[in-house]
Amino acid sequence: MRFNHFLSSYYPDTSYGGKNLYNDMLEQARAADRLGYASISIPEHHLINILLTPAPLQMAVRLATETRNVRLVTSVAVLPLHDMRIYAGEVAMADILCDGRLVLGVGRGAFAYEMARLGCPIEGSREKFDESLNVLMVLLSREEVSWNGKFYNFEPLTIMPRPL
């Protein structure tokens, strides 16, 4: 059996501060790595008035410098909130900087109020998620990709750098 440690960044007391929260998360990650956990999961949340992790790829890169063995899992990256043409490059770069230990967990969002605040109502996010996931997978696996869909339309392009 393998174990995963979820790095919850839910901290309602905002006076604790981001630096303290992220230092706590780093310490948890180091401990999980030391104890032989298989992976560490990093959430993505925005604008919900608590301390949180709005940039899981950045956190994964930082955790890669503090750990040696654990896989670094986004849990989950909220695809409807990102432009896949930009996000694919960010994912590829994070994968390289994490020495191939990055695992991209994706989803369509969890909280209706969070999604609404960012202009992506959760009621319509399934369709955008599906297309975003398809675009992301193609951009990360092929070169000279073009797309003609409901949410994405673009001429041939290649994401650089390429993922590991």
N, C-alpha and C positions, 0 to 999 in steps of 0.2 A: 504494500500500500504506500502511496506517496501523499505527502501533505503540502498544502498551500497555505500561506499566511496572507490574509486580506489586510492591507494597510488602510484602515478606516481613517479618513481625514475629517470625519464628522465631529466638530468641536463647537458647541453652541456659545461658549464663553469667548467672545472675540478678543477680550483683553489679554488672553493667553498669547496671542500673536502668532503670525505665520512662521517666524524663525523658530520659535519653540516647538510648534507643531511639526514642522518638517524635520527638525533635529530628532524629535521623538520617533518619527517614521524611519529615519536613517538608522537609529539604534535598533528598532524592531527588525529592520531588514538585515542588519549585521548579525543579530541574534538568530534569526531564522536560517541564515546561511551557515552560521557556525553549528547550529543544531541539526543540519542535514535536510532541511525542508527542500522540496523540489522546486517550488516557485513562490513568488510574491506577486500579489495582485494590487493594482493601482487604479483607483476609481477616477472618473471625470465628472465634475459638477461645476455649475456656474450660477452666480447671482441668487443664492438662496440664503444669504444673510447669516452664514456661519463660516467658520474657518473650513477650508476645503482644498481640494486639489483640482485646479482648472486646467492643468497642463500635464497629463500623465506621461507623455513622451519625454518631456524635460525631466520629470522625476525618475523615469526609468534610466535615462542616461546618467543621472547623478547616482542612482543606486548601483549602477554597473561599476562605478569607481569605488564603491564601498563593499562590494561582494565579489565572490569568485565563481560560485557554482550555480546559484539559483537562477531559474528562468524568470524573466521580468514580464508580467502579463498586464496589459491594459484591461481593466474590468469595470466598465467597458468604455471604449472610445465611442462617443456618441456621433456616429457618422452624419446624420442629417444637419449637424451644426457646422460641418467643415466642407470646404470646397476640395473635392478629391484631387484636383490637379495640383493643388498646393500640398494637401495632406499626404499624398503619395510620396512626394519628395522628403517630407518631414519624417515619415515612417522609414523610408530607406536610410536616411541619415542616422536616425536613432538606432536602427538595426545594426548599422556599421559600428557606431560608437558603443553599442552594448555587446560587441563581439559576437553577434548572432544569437544572443540569449533573449532577444525580444520576441514575445508572443503577442500578437495583436488580437485581443478580444474586442468584439464590436457589438453595438446594439443601437436601438433607435431612440433611446431616452427613457427615463423612468418617471420623472415628475412633470405633470402637465404644466404647472406654473413656471417651472424652469424653462421648459421648451417655449412656452408662450412669450416669456420675457425676451427670448432671443429670436422671435419672429418665425418660429417653426412649430405651429400647433401640433400637439401630440396626436390629435385625431387624423391628421394627414401625413404623419411621419413614416408610416409603414411603406408607402409607395416610394417616398424619397430615400428611405433607408435601403430598400431593395435595389434601386438604381445606383445609389452611391456605392454599395458593396460591389456590384458588378463592375462599375467603373474603376474602383480601387484595385480590384483583383486583376483586371486587364492591364492597368497602368503599371502595376508592380511585376507583371509577368511577361509583358511584351514591349517591344519598341515600336515607334511610329503608329501610335494608337489614335484613331479618330472615333468620334461618338456623335450619335444623333438620337437624343432621347427627350423625355419630358423635362428633366431638370438639368441635363448636361448636353451641350452641343459644342463640339470643337473639332478643328482640323487636326491632321496628324501631328502628334507630339510625342516626345520621349522624356520620361522622368529621369533626371540625373541628380545624384548618383544612383546607380542600380543597387537594389538590396543584395545582401549576401545570399 
